[in-house]
Amino acid sequence: MGEFTMLPTQMRHIDLPTFGGPEVMTMATGRLPAVRGGEILVKVEAAGVNRPDVQQRKGAYPPPKDASPILGLELAGEVVSVGEGVTDFKIGDKVCALANGGAYAEYCAVPAGQALPWPRHYDAVRAAALCETFFTVWANLFQMAGLTEGESVLIHGGSSGIGTTAIQLARAFGATVFTTVGSQAKQEACEKLGANRAINYRSEDFAEVVKAETGGQGVDVVLDMIGADYLQKNLSILAKDGCLSIIAFLGGNVAESVDLTPIMVKRLTVTGSTMRPRTAEEKRAIRDDLLAQVWPLLDAGTIGPVVHAVLPFEKVGEAHRLMETSSHIGKIVLRF
């Protein structure tokens, strides 16, 4: 199938000449990425902004060896070239994809096994707000923690991109949903999305609320992005055979003086993962699950991404500053 002949040789992309604050990112020009076997080249129309992008900008989240050094982990756009062996997509298809890097650019090469069609009636902005959070939530909440119908879950950071996705998916698959938030506006937004109870951690003790709401039983799963600061409380509110799934360390990665007794007494599982180091095969398996079980819900409009702000690529610094304030509800998207 080979290269599409009309492609330019140069593209604009967000460059990271040095680690630091949002101001270090600049618009630059460079060569289009080469398309390897099993990959598709996408002309990027929009890209999602995620916490790992902020960490990479600061020098705390280096890309894998074979990944693009350009920032950006999710995108939406049009397939303009397909590599050898690709049968899932053809030139002209509108796709969204989980990138291993390189999404903050006019063109990005992604493994075909990490791409999905735009859901029905979606535009580039909505499609670009899907992959990073949906892959992460599906892998951690459903595949690893095994959340099922009739169970209960506490989702920390309910107003984040991950949180708004997790609330909707957990509810759609029949779980009772509790979440933590930092303001009344976020509380209302999360309950509107389907949370049975959004707990304002600034004015309430989430552990006490969860215990009261569950009659002392606790929840079956906790999806946590805080880490060390919440570890003891998370263990205390898990029900027997419950699972704590850790996906980030916003509250630190080293916990001291933690009583591990609940793990033994309640037969708890503590697990966690990051998406980027997973193999192409693992990501394809998540993609296939999403296509079969979640994309029909997106097509039907039962669930959908919450987009807080859309900014032009030139305002990438502003997008990162907004992400770091944590004042947003849902996703921040860059558009070319």
C-alpha positions as a LaTeX table, in Angstrom:
\begin{tabular}{lrrr}
\hline
Residue & $x$ (\AA) & $y$ (\AA) & $z$ (\AA) \\
\hline
Met1 & 0.00 & 0.00 & 0.00 \\
Gly2 & 3.01 & 2.23 & 0.62 \\
Glu3 & 3.29 & 5.98 & 1.00 \\
Phe4 & 0.63 & 8.44 & $-0.07$ \\
Thr5 & 2.40 & 10.55 & $-2.71$ \\
Met6 & 0.94 & 13.98 & $-1.91$ \\
Leu7 & 2.37 & 14.25 & 1.60 \\
Pro8 & 4.64 & 17.17 & 2.49 \\
Thr9 & 8.14 & 16.43 & 3.77 \\
Gln10 & 7.95 & 18.91 & 6.66 \\
Met11 & 5.44 & 19.41 & 9.49 \\
Arg12 & 4.87 & 21.74 & 12.42 \\
His13 & 5.11 & 20.27 & 15.90 \\
Ile14 & 5.48 & 21.36 & 19.51 \\
Asp15 & 9.15 & 21.19 & 20.44 \\
Leu16 & 10.58 & 20.68 & 23.92 \\
Pro17 & 14.14 & 22.09 & 23.67 \\
Thr18 & 14.59 & 21.89 & 27.43 \\
Phe19 & 12.65 & 20.64 & 30.48 \\
Gly20 & 10.81 & 23.18 & 32.59 \\
Gly21 & 7.59 & 25.21 & 32.85 \\
Pro22 & 4.90 & 25.55 & 30.17 \\
Glu23 & 6.86 & 28.40 & 28.53 \\
Val24 & 9.65 & 26.06 & 27.34 \\
Met25 & 7.43 & 24.52 & 24.65 \\
Thr26 & 7.75 & 26.14 & 21.22 \\
Met27 & 6.34 & 25.62 & 17.73 \\
Ala28 & 8.96 & 24.10 & 15.44 \\
Thr29 & 9.26 & 22.51 & 12.00 \\
Gly30 & 10.66 & 19.04 & 11.36 \\
Arg31 & 10.39 & 15.98 & 9.16 \\
Leu32 & 7.29 & 13.82 & 8.97 \\
Pro33 & 7.64 & 10.60 & 11.01 \\
Ala34 & 8.45 & 7.45 & 9.04 \\
Val35 & 5.66 & 4.85 & 8.91 \\
Arg36 & 6.83 & 1.40 & 9.99 \\
Gly37 & 5.09 & $-1.92$ & 9.39 \\
Gly38 & 1.87 & $-2.18$ & 11.35 \\
Glu39 & 1.55 & 1.61 & 11.69 \\
Ile40 & $-0.68$ & 4.27 & 10.20 \\
Leu41 & 0.23 & 7.91 & 9.59 \\
Val42 & $-2.47$ & 10.30 & 10.79 \\
Lys43 & $-2.86$ & 13.94 & 9.79 \\
Val44 & $-3.65$ & 15.32 & 13.23 \\
Glu45 & $-6.71$ & 17.56 & 13.61 \\
Ala46 & $-6.81$ & 17.58 & 17.42 \\
Ala47 & $-4.82$ & 16.16 & 20.33 \\
Gly48 & $-5.72$ & 15.58 & 23.98 \\
Val49 & $-3.64$ & 17.04 & 26.82 \\
Asn50 & $-2.84$ & 14.63 & 29.67 \\
Arg51 & $-0.96$ & 14.62 & 32.99 \\
Pro52 & 1.86 & 12.47 & 31.56 \\
Asp53 & 2.51 & 15.26 & 29.00 \\
Val54 & 3.04 & 17.69 & 31.89 \\
Gln55 & 5.36 & 15.20 & 33.62 \\
Gln56 & 7.35 & 14.65 & 30.41 \\
Arg57 & 7.67 & 18.41 & 29.93 \\
Lys58 & 9.18 & 18.64 & 33.42 \\
Gly59 & 11.61 & 15.78 & 32.70 \\
Ala60 & 9.90 & 13.32 & 35.03 \\
Tyr61 & 8.37 & 10.97 & 32.43 \\
Pro62 & 10.84 & 10.02 & 29.68 \\
Pro63 & 9.36 & 8.45 & 26.53 \\
Pro64 & 10.14 & 4.80 & 25.75 \\
Lys65 & 13.26 & 4.24 & 23.62 \\
Asp66 & 11.40 & 3.59 & 20.34 \\
Ala67 & 8.78 & 6.36 & 20.84 \\
Ser68 & 8.71 & 9.86 & 19.38 \\
Pro69 & 10.31 & 12.44 & 21.72 \\
Ile70 & 7.51 & 14.86 & 20.74 \\
Leu71 & 4.84 & 15.28 & 23.44 \\
Gly72 & 1.31 & 13.95 & 23.09 \\
Leu73 & $-0.38$ & 10.60 & 23.77 \\
Glu74 & $-3.73$ & 10.85 & 21.99 \\
Leu75 & $-5.04$ & 12.34 & 18.78 \\
Ala76 & $-7.79$ & 12.39 & 16.20 \\
Gly77 & $-7.48$ & 12.93 & 12.48 \\
Glu78 & $-7.35$ & 11.35 & 9.05 \\
Val79 & $-5.28$ & 8.38 & 7.88 \\
Val80 & $-2.95$ & 9.59 & 5.10 \\
Ser81 & $-0.62$ & 6.58 & 4.82 \\
Val82 & $-0.64$ & 2.95 & 5.92 \\
Gly83 & 2.37 & 0.78 & 6.70 \\
Glu84 & 2.97 & $-2.76$ & 5.57 \\
Gly85 & 0.61 & $-5.36$ & 6.99 \\
Val86 & $-2.12$ & $-2.94$ & 8.06 \\
Thr87 & $-5.58$ & $-4.20$ & 7.16 \\
Asp88 & $-7.77$ & $-2.44$ & 9.79 \\
Phe89 & $-7.58$ & 1.01 & 8.18 \\
Lys90 & $-7.25$ & 2.67 & 4.79 \\
Ile91 & $-6.28$ & 6.14 & 3.57 \\
Gly92 & $-9.12$ & 8.60 & 4.27 \\
Asp93 & $-10.42$ & 6.89 & 7.42 \\
Lys94 & $-11.17$ & 9.16 & 10.37 \\
Val95 & $-9.51$ & 7.70 & 13.47 \\
Cys96 & $-8.65$ & 8.49 & 17.05 \\
Ala97 & $-5.63$ & 6.78 & 18.55 \\
Leu98 & $-3.49$ & 6.19 & 21.59 \\
Ala99 & $-0.02$ & 7.37 & 20.53 \\
Asn100 & 3.25 & 6.28 & 22.13 \\
Gly101 & 4.31 & 9.91 & 21.70 \\
Gly102 & 4.23 & 12.52 & 18.95 \\
Ala103 & 0.59 & 13.66 & 19.03 \\
Tyr104 & 1.46 & 17.36 & 19.45 \\
Ala105 & 2.24 & 17.55 & 15.73 \\
Glu106 & 0.58 & 17.92 & 12.32 \\
Tyr107 & 1.34 & 14.27 & 11.54 \\
Cys108 & 1.80 & 11.31 & 13.88 \\
Ala109 & 2.60 & 7.64 & 13.23 \\
Val110 & 0.69 & 5.26 & 15.52 \\
Pro111 & 0.37 & 1.46 & 15.72 \\
Ala112 & $-2.83$ & 0.46 & 13.90 \\
Gly113 & $-3.75$ & $-1.71$ & 16.90 \\
Gln114 & $-4.08$ & 1.45 & 19.03 \\
Ala115 & $-6.48$ & 3.26 & 16.70 \\
Leu116 & $-10.28$ & 3.28 & 16.58 \\
Pro117 & $-12.87$ & 4.84 & 14.29 \\
Trp118 & $-14.52$ & 8.08 & 15.37 \\
Pro119 & $-17.79$ & 7.29 & 17.14 \\
Arg120 & $-20.95$ & 8.25 & 15.26 \\
His121 & $-21.55$ & 12.03 & 14.94 \\
Tyr122 & $-18.17$ & 12.88 & 16.52 \\
Asp123 & $-15.84$ & 15.66 & 15.38 \\
Ala124 & $-12.05$ & 15.73 & 15.84 \\
Val125 & $-12.17$ & 17.47 & 19.22 \\
Arg126 & $-14.51$ & 14.94 & 20.85 \\
Ala127 & $-12.67$ & 12.02 & 19.24 \\
Ala128 & $-9.30$ & 13.34 & 20.47 \\
Ala129 & $-10.63$ & 13.35 & 24.05 \\
Leu130 & $-11.22$ & 9.58 & 24.14 \\
Cys131 & $-8.23$ & 7.28 & 23.92 \\
Glu132 & $-5.86$ & 8.02 & 26.81 \\
Thr133 & $-8.59$ & 7.97 & 29.46 \\
Phe134 & $-10.69$ & 5.17 & 27.97 \\
Phe135 & $-7.68$ & 2.84 & 27.51 \\
Thr136 & $-6.49$ & 3.62 & 31.07 \\
Val137 & $-9.88$ & 3.21 & 32.75 \\
Trp138 & $-10.77$ & 0.04 & 30.85 \\
Ala139 & $-7.43$ & $-1.61$ & 31.63 \\
Asn140 & $-7.31$ & $-0.67$ & 35.32 \\
Leu141 & $-10.95$ & $-0.64$ & 36.41 \\
Phe142 & $-12.35$ & $-3.52$ & 34.36 \\
Gln143 & $-9.51$ & $-5.78$ & 33.17 \\
Met144 & $-7.29$ & $-5.61$ & 36.27 \\
Ala145 & $-9.64$ & $-4.67$ & 39.15 \\
Gly146 & $-12.50$ & $-6.71$ & 37.65 \\
Leu147 & $-15.32$ & $-4.27$ & 38.41 \\
Thr148 & $-18.65$ & $-5.92$ & 37.55 \\
Glu149 & $-22.36$ & $-5.20$ & 37.68 \\
Gly150 & $-23.74$ & $-4.84$ & 41.20 \\
Glu151 & $-20.38$ & $-3.88$ & 42.73 \\
Ser152 & $-19.36$ & $-0.49$ & 44.12 \\
Val153 & $-16.38$ & 1.72 & 43.33 \\
Leu154 & $-14.73$ & 4.86 & 44.72 \\
Ile155 & $-13.10$ & 6.95 & 41.98 \\
His156 & $-10.70$ & 9.61 & 43.22 \\
Gly157 & $-10.41$ & 12.83 & 41.21 \\
Gly158 & $-13.87$ & 12.51 & 39.69 \\
Ser159 & $-13.69$ & 15.74 & 37.67 \\
Ser160 & $-10.46$ & 14.83 & 35.85 \\
Gly161 & $-10.41$ & 13.31 & 32.37 \\
Ile162 & $-9.86$ & 9.89 & 33.94 \\
Gly163 & $-12.53$ & 10.54 & 36.58 \\
Thr164 & $-15.28$ & 11.68 & 34.23 \\
Thr165 & $-14.61$ & 8.65 & 32.02 \\
Ala166 & $-14.48$ & 6.19 & 34.93 \\
Ile167 & $-17.74$ & 7.49 & 36.46 \\
Gln168 & $-19.62$ & 7.03 & 33.19 \\
Leu169 & $-18.19$ & 3.60 & 32.40 \\
Ala170 & $-18.67$ & 2.23 & 35.92 \\
Arg171 & $-22.28$ & 3.44 & 35.91 \\
Ala172 & $-22.93$ & 2.12 & 32.39 \\
Phe173 & $-21.77$ & $-1.35$ & 33.47 \\
Gly174 & $-24.01$ & $-1.39$ & 36.52 \\
Ala175 & $-21.78$ & $-0.33$ & 39.44 \\
Thr176 & $-22.60$ & 2.01 & 42.33 \\
Val177 & $-20.24$ & 4.97 & 42.03 \\
Phe178 & $-18.68$ & 7.19 & 44.70 \\
Thr179 & $-16.13$ & 9.85 & 43.81 \\
Thr180 & $-14.02$ & 12.56 & 45.45 \\
Val181 & $-13.91$ & 16.17 & 44.23 \\
Gly182 & $-12.61$ & 19.51 & 45.46 \\
Ser183 & $-15.53$ & 21.90 & 44.87 \\
Gln184 & $-19.30$ & 22.12 & 44.74 \\
Ala185 & $-19.26$ & 22.73 & 40.98 \\
Lys186 & $-17.26$ & 19.53 & 40.50 \\
Gln187 & $-19.61$ & 17.71 & 42.88 \\
Glu188 & $-22.62$ & 18.68 & 40.78 \\
Ala189 & $-20.86$ & 17.83 & 37.50 \\
Cys190 & $-19.89$ & 14.34 & 38.70 \\
Glu191 & $-23.36$ & 13.54 & 40.04 \\
Lys192 & $-24.82$ & 14.66 & 36.71 \\
Leu193 & $-22.47$ & 12.20 & 34.97 \\
Gly194 & $-23.83$ & 9.35 & 37.09 \\
Ala195 & $-21.97$ & 9.31 & 40.42 \\
Asn196 & $-24.33$ & 8.17 & 43.19 \\
Arg197 & $-22.43$ & 10.39 & 45.62 \\
Ala198 & $-19.68$ & 12.93 & 44.98 \\
Ile199 & $-17.72$ & 13.68 & 48.17 \\
Asn200 & $-16.06$ & 17.07 & 48.62 \\
Tyr201 & $-12.78$ & 16.08 & 50.28 \\
Arg202 & $-12.22$ & 19.65 & 51.47 \\
Ser203 & $-15.27$ & 19.58 & 53.75 \\
Glu204 & $-15.93$ & 15.84 & 54.26 \\
Asp205 & $-13.88$ & 12.77 & 55.22 \\
Phe206 & $-14.30$ & 10.48 & 52.22 \\
Ala207 & $-13.60$ & 7.35 & 54.28 \\
Glu208 & $-16.36$ & 8.18 & 56.77 \\
Val209 & $-18.85$ & 9.00 & 53.99 \\
Val210 & $-18.13$ & 5.76 & 52.09 \\
Lys211 & $-18.48$ & 3.66 & 55.25 \\
Ala212 & $-21.77$ & 5.38 & 56.11 \\
Glu213 & $-23.13$ & 5.06 & 52.56 \\
Thr214 & $-22.27$ & 1.35 & 52.34 \\
Gly215 & $-23.49$ & 0.40 & 55.82 \\
Gly216 & $-19.93$ & $-0.23$ & 56.95 \\
Gln217 & $-19.25$ & $-2.74$ & 54.14 \\
Gly218 & $-16.94$ & $-0.54$ & 52.08 \\
Val219 & $-16.49$ & $-0.53$ & 48.30 \\
Asp220 & $-15.33$ & $-3.37$ & 46.04 \\
Val221 & $-12.85$ & $-1.25$ & 44.06 \\
Val222 & $-10.94$ & 2.01 & 44.59 \\
Leu223 & $-9.46$ & 3.71 & 41.51 \\
Asp224 & $-6.75$ & 5.97 & 42.89 \\
Met225 & $-4.51$ & 8.64 & 41.36 \\
Ile226 & $-3.30$ & 10.14 & 44.67 \\
Gly227 & $-1.02$ & 7.37 & 45.94 \\
Ala228 & 0.79 & 7.60 & 49.29 \\
Asp229 & $-1.40$ & 10.25 & 50.95 \\
Tyr230 & $-4.56$ & 8.16 & 50.54 \\
Leu231 & $-3.15$ & 4.64 & 50.93 \\
Gln232 & $-4.25$ & 3.99 & 54.52 \\
Lys233 & $-7.76$ & 5.36 & 54.01 \\
Asn234 & $-8.15$ & 3.47 & 50.74 \\
Leu235 & $-7.28$ & 0.18 & 52.45 \\
Ser236 & $-9.70$ & 0.98 & 55.28 \\
Ile237 & $-12.72$ & 1.46 & 53.00 \\
Leu238 & $-12.30$ & $-1.62$ & 50.80 \\
Ala239 & $-14.77$ & $-4.44$ & 51.28 \\
Lys240 & $-13.65$ & $-8.08$ & 51.66 \\
Asp241 & $-11.83$ & $-9.30$ & 48.52 \\
Gly242 & $-11.68$ & $-5.69$ & 47.35 \\
Cys243 & $-9.12$ & $-4.21$ & 44.97 \\
Leu244 & $-7.13$ & $-0.98$ & 45.11 \\
Ser245 & $-6.00$ & 0.08 & 41.63 \\
Ile246 & $-3.36$ & 2.85 & 41.60 \\
Ile247 & $-2.82$ & 4.79 & 38.36 \\
Ala248 & $-0.88$ & 7.90 & 39.49 \\
Phe249 & 0.96 & 9.43 & 42.45 \\
Leu250 & $-0.32$ & 13.00 & 42.72 \\
Gly251 & 0.01 & 12.66 & 46.51 \\
Gly252 & 3.43 & 10.97 & 46.49 \\
Asn253 & 4.77 & 7.49 & 45.73 \\
Val254 & 6.35 & 6.67 & 49.11 \\
Ala255 & 4.01 & 5.83 & 51.99 \\
Glu256 & 5.42 & 5.62 & 55.51 \\
Ser257 & 3.85 & 4.08 & 58.64 \\
Val258 & 1.02 & 2.34 & 56.79 \\
Asp259 & $-0.81$ & $-0.48$ & 58.57 \\
Leu260 & $-1.00$ & $-3.32$ & 56.05 \\
Thr261 & $-3.25$ & $-5.50$ & 58.25 \\
Pro262 & $-6.41$ & $-4.79$ & 56.16 \\
Ile263 & $-4.75$ & $-6.44$ & 53.14 \\
Met264 & $-4.50$ & $-9.75$ & 55.00 \\
Val265 & $-7.69$ & $-9.55$ & 57.05 \\
Lys266 & $-9.87$ & $-8.56$ & 54.07 \\
Arg267 & $-7.90$ & $-10.48$ & 51.38 \\
Leu268 & $-7.34$ & $-7.27$ & 49.43 \\
Thr269 & $-5.57$ & $-6.92$ & 46.10 \\
Val270 & $-3.37$ & $-3.87$ & 45.46 \\
Thr271 & $-2.50$ & $-3.35$ & 41.82 \\
Gly272 & $-1.56$ & $-0.57$ & 39.43 \\
Ser273 & $-0.18$ & 0.19 & 36.01 \\
Thr274 & 0.89 & 2.84 & 33.56 \\
Met275 & $-0.25$ & 2.65 & 29.95 \\
Arg276 & 2.84 & 3.78 & 28.05 \\
Pro277 & 5.21 & 0.84 & 28.77 \\
Arg278 & 2.59 & $-1.80$ & 27.86 \\
Thr279 & 3.36 & $-3.84$ & 24.75 \\
Ala280 & 1.64 & $-3.27$ & 21.41 \\
Glu281 & $-0.18$ & $-6.61$ & 21.90 \\
Glu282 & $-1.51$ & $-5.54$ & 25.32 \\
Lys283 & $-2.71$ & $-2.21$ & 23.93 \\
Arg284 & $-4.35$ & $-3.94$ & 20.97 \\
Ala285 & $-6.25$ & $-6.24$ & 23.38 \\
Ile286 & $-7.54$ & $-3.18$ & 25.27 \\
Arg287 & $-8.47$ & $-1.55$ & 21.93 \\
Asp288 & $-10.40$ & $-4.65$ & 20.85 \\
Asp289 & $-12.33$ & $-4.68$ & 24.15 \\
Leu290 & $-13.17$ & $-0.99$ & 23.80 \\
Leu291 & $-14.35$ & $-1.47$ & 20.22 \\
Ala292 & $-16.63$ & $-4.35$ & 21.21 \\
Gln293 & $-17.99$ & $-3.11$ & 24.53 \\
Val294 & $-17.56$ & 0.67 & 24.82 \\
Trp295 & $-17.73$ & 2.09 & 21.28 \\
Pro296 & $-21.41$ & 1.06 & 20.89 \\
Leu297 & $-22.17$ & 3.19 & 24.00 \\
Leu298 & $-20.32$ & 6.15 & 22.46 \\
Asp299 & $-22.11$ & 5.60 & 19.12 \\
Ala300 & $-25.46$ & 5.63 & 20.94 \\
Gly301 & $-24.58$ & 8.74 & 22.98 \\
Thr302 & $-25.09$ & 6.85 & 26.26 \\
Ile303 & $-21.69$ & 8.05 & 27.44 \\
Gly304 & $-19.23$ & 10.58 & 26.04 \\
Pro305 & $-16.12$ & 12.61 & 26.80 \\
Val306 & $-16.43$ & 15.80 & 28.84 \\
Val307 & $-14.45$ & 18.52 & 27.06 \\
His308 & $-13.57$ & 21.46 & 29.31 \\
Ala309 & $-11.49$ & 23.59 & 26.95 \\
Val310 & $-10.29$ & 23.64 & 23.34 \\
Leu311 & $-7.19$ & 25.68 & 22.49 \\
Pro312 & $-5.15$ & 26.16 & 19.31 \\
Phe313 & $-1.82$ & 24.29 & 19.23 \\
Glu314 & 0.01 & 27.62 & 19.52 \\
Lys315 & $-1.50$ & 28.02 & 23.01 \\
Val316 & $-0.07$ & 24.72 & 24.30 \\
Gly317 & 1.55 & 26.54 & 27.24 \\
Glu318 & $-1.84$ & 27.86 & 28.31 \\
Ala319 & $-3.29$ & 24.33 & 28.05 \\
His320 & $-0.56$ & 22.95 & 30.33 \\
Arg321 & $-1.06$ & 25.78 & 32.84 \\
Leu322 & $-4.78$ & 25.01 & 32.94 \\
Met323 & $-4.03$ & 21.31 & 33.49 \\
Glu324 & $-1.73$ & 22.19 & 36.40 \\
Thr325 & $-4.38$ & 24.33 & 38.15 \\
Ser326 & $-6.66$ & 21.25 & 38.34 \\
Ser327 & $-9.61$ & 23.63 & 37.95 \\
His328 & $-10.87$ & 21.89 & 34.81 \\
Ile329 & $-13.76$ & 19.42 & 34.62 \\
Gly330 & $-12.99$ & 16.82 & 31.95 \\
Lys331 & $-10.55$ & 17.06 & 29.08 \\
Ile332 & $-8.35$ & 19.79 & 27.59 \\
Val333 & $-7.90$ & 19.50 & 23.82 \\
Leu334 & $-5.51$ & 21.19 & 21.35 \\
Arg335 & $-6.74$ & 21.82 & 17.81 \\
Phe336 & $-4.82$ & 22.57 & 14.62 \\
\hline
\end{tabular}
